[in-house]
Structures are given as structure tokens and as C-alpha cells.
Amino acid sequence: MARMRAEVREELLAQPIIAVLSTIRRDGRPYLAPVWFLWQDGVFWLTGTSARTWCKHIFRDRRVSLCIETTDPIARYIAVDCEAEPVEQDIWPVSGALAQKYIGGRPGATPEAVEQFIAGMQTEPRLLFRLTPTLPPERWRAIDLTVYTGVRGDRVKGTGNREQRTAGRGSGS
């Protein structure tokens, strides 16, 4: 796997990319939900409402995973396992930072649009969650295709790309 440089990882985590949060259902199956996230001081921050399924899951089982992926300008992703915990504190500084990141980061966005979005958030019973990674960032599952040279096993077997894997197969196989 191509290791992602720390500065590339930090730049990726600062972008307004939708993450996919994986929580655990009561029957043990994964539950996936798109979420906004804020990476700050070594932890991820999420806000939700008590009615959201993923929030209910966290109260029952704090083990979660996040996958953050982009293809602009090139494919990169980070997948990280975390321990989630509900936090009893003023949620509005984090909620405001999330609104600034995702609403304020849009082309043509205005401060008024951010304020209006936050005002809408304040009409809901919001929750705040801190997601602490279970491994340090240099051990996360991450790939940066600007430096990708193929999986070692693919290079050894000569199966590093689709053309190589399908070479010699008949059209009916």
C-alpha cells in the first residue's frame, strides 16, 4: 500500500468531503451513513440528532469506522477505526466549524448562508460525538494514488492491472 504523507493526509481531512460512517446494528451487521466530519486535535467530531439511526447505534456500541475518499484531483482515501463517545458540552463551536467547512466552503458561499444553516441546526436536538482513532494516523488504512506502485502481491504475480489479469482468458470464461 502506498503510504500517505502526513501533509497529504492533513490536507485531505481538511477538505469538505463526505465521510462514510460505519456503526454496528443490534444484530451485528454494519450500518453505513454519510456524515460531515471535523478533524481537529487528533480526533474526529460529528454532530447528529437523537432520531438518527447511527447516533442510536453509537450509544449502544461505540466501535465505529470512517472512510473518507476523494477522486479530485486523484484517488485518495483514508479508512480509520475509532472509539466514539457522546460528549456533553456546548456543541455549537463544532457545529459552526462543520457548517463553515461544508457550507462556507462551497463556491459563492456567504457568511449569511452559514449562519442560516446553523440557525436551522439549532431547531433540532443535536448531539456531539468525539471519535478517537484506535491507531495513530501513520497506521491508518490510507492510499494515495499519486505514489501508488501496486500491491506487492500483484507485482510479484504480474497481476497489477486488469489487462494483465484478463490476458489469455477466452471471451467465454
Residue pairs with C-beta under 8 A, 6 or more apart in sequence:
1 141
1 142
1 143
1 151
2 143
2 144
2 145
2 147
2 148
2 149
3 138
3 142
3 144
3 147
4 12
4 76
4 78
4 142
4 143
4 144
5 144
6 137
6 138
8 76
8 144
8 146
9 78
9 137
9 140
9 142
10 39
12 68
12 70
12 76
12 78
13 39
13 68
13 78
14 39
14 101
15 70
16 36
16 101
16 102
16 105
16 106
17 68
17 69
17 70
18 34
18 35
18 36
19 34
19 35
19 36
19 37
19 66
19 67
19 68
20 32
20 33
20 34
20 35
20 66
20 67
20 68
20 69
21 32
21 33
21 34
21 35
21 46
21 54
21 64
21 65
21 66
22 30
22 31
22 32
22 64
22 65
22 66
22 67
23 30
23 31
23 33
23 53
23 54
23 57
23 58
23 61
23 64
24 30
24 31
24 57
24 60
24 61
24 63
24 64
25 31
25 57
26 60
31 53
31 54
31 57
33 52
33 53
33 54
35 46
35 48
35 54
35 66
36 46
36 47
36 98
36 101
36 102
37 44
37 45
37 46
37 66
37 68
37 98
37 131
38 44
38 45
38 46
38 94
38 97
38 98
38 101
39 45
40 97
42 132
42 133
43 130
43 131
43 132
43 133
44 66
44 80
44 82
44 130
44 131
44 133
45 94
45 97
45 98
45 128
45 129
45 130
45 131
46 84
46 128
46 129
46 131
47 91
47 94
47 95
47 98
47 121
47 126
47 127
47 128
47 129
48 54
48 55
48 126
48 127
48 129
49 55
49 124
49 125
49 126
49 127
50 56
50 125
50 127
55 127
55 129
58 64
58 84
58 86
58 129
59 86
62 83
62 84
62 85
63 81
63 82
63 83
63 84
64 81
64 82
64 83
64 84
64 131
65 79
65 80
65 81
65 82
66 78
66 79
66 80
66 82
66 131
67 77
67 78
67 79
68 77
68 78
68 79
69 75
69 76
69 77
69 78
70 76
70 77
74 144
74 145
74 146
75 143
75 145
76 142
76 143
76 144
76 145
76 146
77 142
77 143
78 140
78 141
78 142
79 140
79 141
79 142
80 133
80 135
80 137
80 140
80 141
81 133
81 134
81 135
82 131
82 132
82 133
82 134
83 131
83 132
83 134
84 129
84 130
84 131
84 132
85 129
85 130
85 132
86 127
86 128
86 129
87 128
87 129
87 130
89 128
91 126
91 127
91 128
92 118
92 122
94 128
95 118
95 121
95 126
95 128
96 114
96 118
99 114
99 117
99 118
99 121
100 114
103 109
103 113
103 114
103 117
104 111
104 113
104 114
106 113
133 140
149 155
150 160
151 160
153 159
154 160
158 164
159 165
